Amino acid sequence: MNRTDRMVLKFRDVLRETERLGPDDLRAYQQSLLTPLLLHASAHTSFYRKRLDGIFNGGEVDFSKWGGIPVLTRAEAQRSESALKAAMVPPHLGAVSADETSGSTGRPLRYLKNELMDIAALAMTDRLYRWWRFDGASPMANFVSPRRKAADPDGSETFGWRSGFLEGCTYLLDTSGDADRHVDWLNRIRARYLVSYSSMVPPLAERIRERNLDIGFDRVITRGGVVTDEARALCREVFGGPLVDQYGADEIGQIACECPHCGAYHISAEAVLAEILDEQGAPVKPGETGRVVLTNLYNYAMPLIRYEIGDLATVSPDNLKCKTRLPSLIRIIGRYRNTFTLADGRVLFPNVPMSGFRDYLGYSQIQIVQTEFDRLEVRYVPDGGKRAPDREGLEAWLREGLDPCFGVRVKEVGEIPPSSDGKYEDFLSLIAK
């Protein structure tokens, strides 16, 4: 067993206790993690040096002033990437790595994280497995973003998807191509569990039903988008098992996951402080909807403190009955990842890596719009550099990553506005579904 697995298993033991803490004890637990994070951010990042002044009182953290820390928007984080990065990270927090968000706000964020943040996220996922009684020795199929895809176009295999179970096989396939490619792969590997982007589940289930194939899963884990009641019903009808949704963000980790007992989304409060705020910045009441503002408790490499992710969520009512006492949400109002529909009826999942666009043009904001069955329009706000867009290269890359049928138009714009619900979309289809 490697070091990461050993640490996740230790975290597992802690979570069995903390998920049953009452509100006061959980708040004290979170504050014990917040205190060193705030001191570190103030001392080692130029961004927070003055921003956090108001919360300190004689060198101690005064949590009664927590609400006075300004909310950090995604746009502000993007503008302040360098200033947010810590000058040093304590060695015991592990190695530091760099990554980039998928850009679901229309503004990709390049961020740093330390190893302990990843371990905490793995422990939260392990708790989902425990709650839903996943067998770590059974095979799992996992659709992954092309930016993390396996080299083999037919998919690849790894082992040990759950800590403590070395024999469990994970079959990996990137999301490029159409639904038939994905269905053929699932039909071949015959896994017990499926992990998929939320937007992929309905088209996959519908295509499996159309082809009259017997492909089932004991459980289907979804991520990366809103799950509808129709998707849940279709999942159970076609696959024979429940849909288990988890809510997270690349730069934060797991935020919440669905509970098999009460049906709410329990917040991963041991790793993330989640605030649901109204327009005036005050916490909403139980049953009300507000803005999701987050603080990861373990990322010292690039602290994101009171970070507004751009989603809305509804807090669970006071009368929720569950043996798990973690704070919870009853509804996540996130972003739908649009699919592209082709003239022949095929449905594509446009999960091309957002970082790949930077090879062809410099941008601060970008959106890919399907305007016709065979036409894409890449709308971008220039980043101020002098590099001319490589239009031919970008078209060839998109045709290879999505489908050869597409012609591509590159359009410079002054701004990419949000949709009517205030959300941005990486991919937007104007084709009637």
C-alpha positions, -999 to +999 in steps of 0.1 A: +000+000+000+014+034-010+017+065+011-014+081-004-036+051+004-023+050+040-032+086+045-066+082+030-073+053+053-063+074+083-086+101+070-114+075+067-112+068+104-114+105+112-145+110+090-164+082+107-163+104+138-166+139+124-196+132+102-216+127+134-204+159+152-231+184+162-230+220+147-209+235+175-183+208+175-181+208+137-176+246+137-148+242+162-132+215+141-134+237+110-120+267+129-090+246+140-082+241+103-090+276+093-067+293+118-034+280+104-046+285+069-055+321+075-022+328+092-003+312+063-022+331+037-016+364+054+021+357+058+029+341+025+007+355-002+007+391-014-031+389-022-042+382+014-016+403+033-040+432+038-072+415+028-072+395+061-061+423+084-096+427+098-099+391+111-069+392+133-070+405+169-036+405+186-023+377+165-054+356+171-082+349+146-115+366+155-141+344+137-168+369+146-153+390+118-153+362+093-181+378+072-160+409+068-135+391+045-145+401+010-159+374-012-134+363-039-150+361-073-138+338-101-129+368-123-109+383-095-091+350-088-082+348-125-068+383-125-049+377-093-034+342-100+002+352-092-007+371-061-028+342-048+001+318-050+020+312-017+057+320-016+062+288+004+042+257+014+051+238+046+068+205+035+045+183+055+016+193+031+033+175+002+043+183-033+028+212-051+013+208-086-004+231-112-036+226-130-064+245-148-101+245-143-125+233-171-136+269-175-173+263-167-176+300-158-162+310-192-130+321-174-106+292-169-085+295-137-049+283-134-043+272-099-018+254-076-026+227-051-006+207-025-008+170-020-028+171+012-056+188-007-057+158-031-056+133-002-086+151+015-105+149-018-098+112-022-109+107+014-142+124+006-147+102-024-139+072-003-167+082+021-191+082-008-180+046-016-186+037+021-220+053+023-232+037-009-215+003-002-192+001-032-171-030-035-136-018-041-127-052-056-152-048-085-145-032-119-155+004-125-159+022-159-148+059-158-152+085-185-125+111-182-118+144-198-096+144-229-070+165-211-065+135-187-072+108-212-053+075-216-030+073-246-048+043-260-079+054-280-096+021-271-092+029-234-069+018-207-069+001-173-056+009-138-060-009-105-068+002-070-096+028-076-105+025-039-079+029-012-072-005+005-084-025-025-055-031-049-074-056-071-102-032-082-099-025-119-108+009-134-114+011-171-108+045-185-120+061-217-119+097-228-152+114-237-143+123-273-164+108-301-201+100-302-224+080-280-220+048-300-182+048-293-189+050-256-217+024-257-195-001-276-168+004-250-192-002-221-206-032-238-171-047-242-157-041-207-188-051-186-180-031-154-201-032-123-200+006-117-200+036-139-185+071-133-196+097-159-202+134-165-239+142-157-247+153-192-235+120-207-259+097-188-292+105-206-278+101-242-259+070-232-290+054-216-312+064-245-287+049-271-284+017-251-321+014-251-324+022-288-299-006-296-316-030-272-284-038-253-282-054-219-258-030-201-264-025-165-246-010-135-252-014-097-245+023-093-238+053-115-217+082-101-222+115-119-202+147-117-198+180-135-234+192-140-270+193-129-289+160-126-325+160-135-353+138-122-357+125-157-320+115-158-324+096-125-355+077-137-338+069-170-307+056-152-326+033-130-348+021-160-320+013-183-290+005-160-310-010-132-292+009-104-294+043-087-276+075-098-253+089-071-244+125-077-214+144-063-208+181-065-174+195-068-150+218-086-115+212-099-099+240-078-118+231-046-123+193-047-155+175-036-180+200-022-209+176-014-222+142-022-256+126-022-267+106+009-283+072+004-304+076+036-319+111+034-313+120-003-297+154+005-262+164-005-240+164+026-213+190+025-177+177+028-173+200+058-141+185+071-123+197+039-144+226+027-162+255+045-193+261+024-214+293+028-247+298+011-252+335+009-280+359-002-273+389-024-264+410+006-238+385+017-258+371+047-263+333+052-296+321+038-321+304+060-329+266+058-349+259+027-337+291+009-314+294-022-282+314-023-248+318-038-222+291-031-190+306-014-162+281-005-130+279+014-108+248+009-093+240+043-062+221+030-049+241+000-019+262+012-003+264-022-030+288-035-056+295-008-090+303-021-108+320+009-145+328+006-143+320-031-176+324-051-178+295-075-207+309-096-233+283-086-266+286-066-277+259-041-306+254-017-299+247+019-317+217+035-347+224+058-342+222+096-364+191+099-341+169+077-336+135+095-304+117+089-278+098+111-251+119+093-251+153+109-231+172+083-246+204+069-265+196+037-281+210+005-313+197-011-306+212-045-276+221-066-283+246-093-253+242-114-244+244-151-256+220-178-228+210-201-244+213-235-241+185-260-237+189-297-262+172-320-252+163-356-274+161-387-273+123-386-287+123-351-254+115-333-248+133-300-213+145-291-200+154-257-178+185-263-153+178-235-122+190-254-096+203-229-100+240-224-063+245-219-058+232-255-073+264-269-043+284-257-022+267-283-041+285-310-051+318-296-047+340-265-079+347-246-092+358-212-127+343-219-139+318-244-170+300-255-177+274-283-211+277-299-228+252-322-247+275-346-256+248-372-254+210-373-219+213-390-208+248-378-190+260-347-182+295-336-154+301-312-161+333-295-132+348-275-121+379-256-085+386-264-060+385-235-042+417-248-013+398-264-001+404-300-003+368-312-027+364-341-051+334-338-041+302-356-075+297-372-066+268-394-048+250-366-078+255-343-102+242-368-081+211-375-078+205-337-115+208-331-124+186-361-101+159-348-113+162-312-150+165-320-160+155-355-146+160-390-180+175-401-174+208-383-164+240-400-151+265-375-154+303-373-132+323-349-149+354-336-133+381-314-158+397-290-156+423-263-174+402-238-191+368-234-223+375-214-239+349-191-271+331-200-305+343-186-299+324-153-266+343-148-244+313-157-217+309-183-213+279-206-181+266-221-202+250-248-235+262-261-256+246-287-282+266-307-296+235-323-331+226-311-330+194-291 
